[in-house]
Amino acid sequence: MPGLRIAVLASGRGSNLQALLEAIAAGRLRGRVVGVFSDRPGCRALARAAEAGLPARAVSPRGFPARAAHDEALFSEVAAVQPDLIVCAGYLRIIGEDAVRRFMPRMINIHPSLLPRHPGLDTHARALAAGDREHGASVHVVTPALDAGPVLAQARIAIGPGDTPETLAERLLPREHALLTACVALIAEGRLLPDAECPRLDGAPLRRPLRLGDDNRLHEG
């Protein structure tokens, strides 16, 4: 199958992986997932990959003396499938600088906040604690600094007076799925070029993140 060769990194249930697979099957994303990789051998993402007949590899950090050694083992497996793009889709382990630079800027991440607000963990609770009126998700280029690479696209939802971290997470998840698949589709089309310094859209510098509309398409501004 022609198109973008995609490797997916995941640590949990793999719902974003499933969204990518469904977008490919529906013809909305011109590419294929060539491997799924995890730091957690029993995670649902690996089961989803196996069910789809995809290569699935887990490299547990246990038994490795340092982060760099685990990164080397995991990303040697990733490199073996020759991906054009690596998508961190719920991969919860921090990736060391050497591994990031090895693949930069061909690695992107989906993060559940409107970066640069709330990098790291517990973003839904932190958005509520900060009194934010909006919450959302961001797709960004992975760089050595945590959740600090250029943001390619975002999806936004309003925060209501009765929201909890759980309700925010539930309402945001389908928007995350639509955001990630739309963003990867633009990369597969060659229209969106990830770059650690200056991402480009249709050949021009991307001045601000693309925004996911109600039509589940990405728009400028």
Secondary structure, DSSP 8 states (H G I E B T S, - for coil): --SEEEEEE-SS--HHHHHHHHHHHTTSS-EEEEEEEES-TT-HHHHHHHHTT--EEE--STT-SSHHHHHHHHHHHHHHT--SEEEESS--S---HHHHHHHTTSEEEEESS-TTSS-SS-HHHHHHHTT-SEEEEEEEE--SSTT-S-EEEEEEEE--TT--HHHHHHHHHHHHHHHHHHHHHHHHTTSEE--SS--EETTEE--S-EEE-TTS-EE--
